């Protein structure tokens, strides 16, 4: 039985007793029943608001969890989504590829690129859309210069 049902039951009992409103006791009992009825309605409203607020907080918590997974490097993997494979064959193919992590200078996001993208010389950051360019000849020249010294 809910609190509003209990208040209604007590109100019905008092009406069934035929309390006289002209007596002091009758006035007090009717006032207490009225206050009890008001409190029961207020508590019922608060319970409904609490249920709604709880649902909203749970939704926010789920959204925040998703955001944390996307933003923070939870599994020590890059955030480009290249580790999210469901099919075992894709996983095997994926593990055979050479992958490189590149930090976007604009947004700071870590982008995973494979050897094909590296050979192309450029890709777009999935986070901010910045064009990322790779010049392998400079790295080769630096490597040769360092080995000659």
PyMOL commands that set and color helices and strands:
alter all, ss='L'
color gray80, all
select helices_A, chain A and resi 3-17+24-71+88-96+115-120+136-148
alter helices_A, ss='H'
color red, helices_A
select strands_A, chain A and resi 99-103+110-114+122-124+131-133
alter strands_A, ss='S'
color yellow, strands_A
deselect
rebuild
show_as cartoon
